[in-house]
């Protein structure tokens, strides 16, 4: 029974998303190292093992420690924070740990302070401009490799990139253009260094590219994460259909304002985050309402969307002819704009049998 804002998971849809991506990786002969920052759940993580997934990606050392109870090959896809050297050394004793490096200072510190053996990728900026080395900075790459080669504690895994700028795309063709550019960058770097380091790989992450593209020539590994749930942002890009979104927020209706054609729901920024989409017709959208169908959900309800969020409140725009269909004490189902952020805030999932699937720190 829904009493407070709750994140509902359609297990069947979620498992199908996992299956489809695993089979795609297999088709293209790619290592499938899924990013677990989206679901952050040991139980959901186990569903990947049905498809022989034996290595994962996470976004923090804390998350690596959580999943290290069941996974022994983990890449932390975030620039190494040298202040966490004790945790790095602790994890390196238990699992095969891979870190991201993009500076001489970081690799030097690791070479001097690591106790166990750690793998590392050089993080490459393939156009997103969030972080990473520009591919033309081969002098820095060479210095990083010189220091690591002299160390018995470090081994070079290859080059890693995240094309996060695909999230700003509005169509598949733009995603494919970025994807092609990223592959070109990674392939060129790999070809430049593979004679000296014959085992290096090129690792690519981002759900839009991994969902839409069919050419991965030169890439060895993919690391998508959001695909496990998908969301409205991915739908806008063209990564998924509405039917593939496997999570929905259930929010109680706490007030109705017929004169404004608005419902007030218990569900605000602390539940959804304040991620949003914009369009000319509706303005700002923080979520779309879907039909309730028993314990699951159906199609998007036309002209119904969350128009604003404060900390606990959500304001839902309702067509005039539908406003009388709702009552205080009922609840609405809303698809999230960004499922990763929503899941991180909610910390647990409700499933069809009424049980909860817990996340780390829940």
N, C-alpha and C positions, 0 to 999 in steps of 0.2 A: 504494500500500500504506500502510495506517495504522500508524504507529509511535508517534506522539505525539498529544496532543489536536489535532484538526483541525476546522475549520469547513467543512462541505460545503454547496455551493450547488446547488440544482436550478434550472438556467438556464431551463428551460421554464416552471416555476411562477413564477419571478421575472418573466420577460417578460410572462406573462399578467397578473400583478398590475399591472405598468406599463400595459399596454394597457387594462385595465378602468378604471383611475383616469383615464387620459387621455381615454377615450371618455366617461366620466361628466362630466368637466370640459367637454368639447365639447358634450355634450347640454344642459348648463345654461348654456352660453355664458360660461364662466369662463376666465380666464387660469390656466393650470396652471404654477405655479412650484414644482416639487417640492423638498423639503428633502433635501439630499444628505448630511446628517450621519449617516444610518443606514448607507449602504453605503460612503461615502468612497472611491469608486473611479472613475477616469477611464473604464475599460472599461465598467462598468455604466452610468455616466452617458451613454455613447454610445447605449445602447439607447433612451433617452428621445427622442433626436433623430428616431427613426423616426416619432414622433407629433407632429412639429413643435414640440417643446418648445425654446424658445430663451432661457429665463430660469430661473435656479435660486436656491435658498436654501441658505445654509450657516450654521454656528454660530460661526465664528471668522474673523478676518482671515487666519490661517494657512491655513485651509481655502479661503478665497477665493483666496489666492495659488496654491494647488495647482490649483484648477479654472480659474483665469484663463488657463491655457495653452490651454483649449479652449472656454471660455464667456466671453462678453463682457457679460453682464447678470446681476449677482449681488447679492442682498440678504443682508446679514449679520444674521440674526435673533437678535441678542444686544445688550444695551445697549452703546452705544459706549464703548470704553475709550480715553479721550483720551491715555493714556500711549503708545498705538501710533500716534500722529499721523504718524510717518514712513512707516509701512506704509500707512496710509490714503492719504496723498498719493501714494505710489508706485503703488498700485493704481488710484487715480483717473485717473492718466495713461494707463492701459492699457484700462480697462473702464468700463462704466456701473456705478458702485458705489452701492448704497443702504445707509444706516445706520439704526439705531434710536436715537431720542432720547426721553427722558422727563423731562428737567430743563432749566431755564434755564441752569445752569452749563455743561452739555455743549454746548448750541447756541451759547452765547457763545464758548466755547473754539474750536469749529469755525469760527465766523465769523471769528475772529482768526488762525487758524493754517492753514486750508486753502489749498492752492496751486491745485488743480484744482476742477472742479465736482463736487459730490456730491449725490445725492438722499437724502432722509431720510423715514422714517415716524415718526409719533408712536406710541409703544407704549402701548396701552391695556390696563388691567387689567379684563377682562370677567368676573371672578369667581374666577380662579385664585389671586390674591393672592400670586404669586411676585414679580412686578415689574410695572412699567407704571403709568401715570397712571390714577387713578379717573376715569371719564367725567364726573363732576360738577366736576372741577377745571378748569373752562374758563378761569379767570384765568391758570393756568399755561400752558395750551394757547395762549391769546392772546398771552402774553409770548414764548413760543417762536416763534410765527409772526411776531410783530413783529420779532424779531431776525433771523430767517431772511429775511424779505422785504427787509430793508435790506442783505442780503449778496448779492454777485454770485456767490458760490461755492456757495450752498445753494438747492435747490428742493424744495418740499414735495410728497411723493408721495401722502400720505394717512394713513389710520389702520390700524394693524395690531394684531391680537390673537391670542393662543394660548390656547385653552380646555383647558389641561392638566389641569383637574380632571375631565375626562371619563375620565381614566385610573383614577379611583377608582370609577367606576360598575360595576355588576354586571349591567346589563341595558340594552337598547336604548332603552327609554322614558326612562330617566334621562339618557342621552346626548342624546336629542332635546330634552329640556327645557333642558339647558345650552346646546345649540346654538341654540335659539330665543332664549334670553336674550342670547347673544353677538351674534347677528345684529341683534337689536333695538338693542343698544348701538352697534354700528358704523354701522348705518343712520341712527340719530338724529344721530350726530356728523357723518357725511358730509352729511346734509341741512342741518345747521346751517352748514357752512363751504363748501359747494359753489358758492354764488353768488360768493364772493370768490376761491375757488380751483376753477375749473370742471373741472379735469382730475384731481382727486384720486380715489383709489380706496379701497375697503375690502378689506383682506386678512385672510384667516382661515386658521389652521393648526390641525391636530390630526387624526390618523388616524381616531379613532373617529367624529367628526362627518362627515368627508369620506367615510368608508366607508358609514355608516349613513343619513345624512340625504338627503332628496330635495328639500328646500326651501332654496335659497340666495338668496332674494329680498333684494336690497340689497347682496349681496357681489359683488365683481368678480374676486377672485383667491383661489385656494386653495393651501396650502403643506404638504400632508401629506408625511411622510417614512417612517415605520415601515412603511407599507403595502407597500413594495417587498419586504420579507421577512415581515412579520407575526410573531406569536409567541404564547406561551401567555397573556400578559396581555391582548392584543387579543382572543384567542379567548374569554376569560372575559367580557370586556365585551360581546361579540357583533359585533365588527368583522369577523371572519373565521371560516372553518371551519378545522379542523385541516389539511385538504388544501391550503389556500392558504399555509401556512407553508413558505417556500422555503429555509430554512437549518436545519441540524441539526449538533450537535456529535458527532463520533466520538471516543470515549474508550476507551483500552485497559483491560482488566480486569487488575488487578495482584494481587488477593487475593480469596479467597472465605471467608466465615464462615458455614458451613451452620447452626451452632447458633443464629445470630442472624438467619438468612435475609437476609444482607447481602452485597453485592459491594462491593469497593473499586475505584474507577476512578481512572486518571490523568486528572484533570480537576477543578480546584478553583476557588476564588474568582478566581484570576488568569486563568482562562479563561472562566468563565461570568459573572463578577461575582457579587455576593451578593444580587441581586434575587430576590424570592421571592413565592410565593402562599401563602395560608393557607386551610384548610378544616377543618371540625369532624371529619371522618372520618380524614383523613390527617395533619393538622397542617401543618407547614411543608414546602413543595415548592420545590425549586430547578431542576427540570426533569423532563420525563416521557420515559420510554423508548418508542421506536417500533420496529416490526419492521424488520429488514433485508431488503431486496429487491434483491439485486445491488448496483448502485452508487447506488440510491436508497432510499427508505424507504416503509413502509406505515402501517398503523394504530397507534394508541397501544396498548401492551401493558397490559392491565388490572392494576391494583395494583402497577405498577412505576414508581418515581419516585426522584429524588435527594432524600434526606431531610436531608442535611447536607453542608456544604462547609467545608473549611479551605483553606489556601493552594494546595496541589497536589492534595489528596485530595478525592474525592467518595464519599459512602456511598449506595449504592442499596438501597432496600427491595425485596425479591423475594418473591413468594408461595411458600409452602413447596413446592408441587408443581412449581415451575419452577427451583428453585435448582440442580438437577443438570443443567440444560440449558446451563449456562455453564461455561467453562473459563478458567483463567489464560492469557493470551496472545491471547484473543479480544478483541473490542471491542464496545461498546454505542453506540447512536445515541440522543441525547437532544435533545428540542426545548427551546430556551432560553425562560426566562421573559421576558427583554427582549433582543430581537435587536440593538438598537442598541448596548447596552453590551457584549454578547458580541462583536460584530463589531469594536468599537473596541479590545477587548483582543487579539483574534486577529490582526488586521492583514492577513489574506489569506484567500482562499476556494479550496477545492479543487472542481473541477468534473469532470464525468463522464469527460472525456478524460485525466484525470490531471494536467492542467496547473493552475497556480495563477493566480488573478486577484489582483493586488496592490492594496493600499490606500495612501493617503498615509502617509508615515513608515514604510513596511514595508521 
